[in-house]
Amino acid sequence: NLDKGLPPGSGIFVVVNAVTGAPLGIFQENRAMTDLRTGAAGAVAVKYTTPLEGNTIGFIGCGAIARNMARAAAAVRPQFKGVAYALAGAEEFCQQMSSELGVEFTVASSAKDLCGQSNVIFTQTTGAQTVLELDWLRPGTTIIASGSDQATKQEIPNNVLKASKYIADLVKQTSRVGELRGPIQAGIMTEADVYAELGDLVNGKPGRENDQELIVVDLTGTGAQDAAIGQVAWEKLSKL
C-alpha cells in the first residue's frame, strides 16, 4: 500500500443507532479515530496521575500514537517540557510537536537519558522488548504505556510493574494482552495487585497521592472508548 501512496493499513469505523441498529455513518478512517481515542485515554491518565505544573514529559517511540499523546497531554497540562527518544523519527517528532503545540521539545540521547529527565513517560513502541529499567526512573514518575496490545508484547519490565501503583484501563484485558500479563505469568503479581481501573479515577478514587510514588497506567484500548469517539465523530459530521 505504501508503494501505491496509500496508508499502510486500512480501517473502517461504523456508527450505528443504539436503539434500532441502523447504520448512521461508515468512516474509512484508517486508524485516525482509534489513534485519537488512544490519545484521549492518555489525557485522562495525565489528568489524574501527574502534578498540575512543572512536568517534563518523555515520549519513547515517536509515531502516530506519540503525536496524539502529546496533543492530549497539552490539552490537560499545557505548560510542560517535552523530550523524545526513538530508533527513528525523534527529531521530526520534536520539530512538529514544538511547532504545533508551542511547547519546547528536545531529543534525548537514549531511553535512559529520557527517563532521567522526565517525571511523566509515554511509551508507545511495537512492544517487542522492554524500553526502560527501574533504576533509570526518578521518584514520583508516571508511566503511561500503550504499546502492549497482544500477548507477545511487553514494554515495561516486571519489576517496574511490581513496584508501581498499577492502573489498568480494563483489568480483564491488561491481564491477557497488556503489561500486567508479564508479572502475572512470572508469579509476582495478580489481579488483586491492581490499584484501580482508569474509570475509577474519573469516578473519584484518588490517582497520584504523593510526589514519590511510581505509577504505571496500562492502556490496551476499550470498546467504550470506541463508542465514545464514534459518537463524537457522528455528532460533529452529522451537522455539516
Order of alpha helices (4+ residues) and beta strands (2+ residues): beta-beta-alpha-beta-alpha-beta-alpha-beta-alpha-beta-beta-alpha-beta-alpha-alpha-beta-alpha-beta-alpha
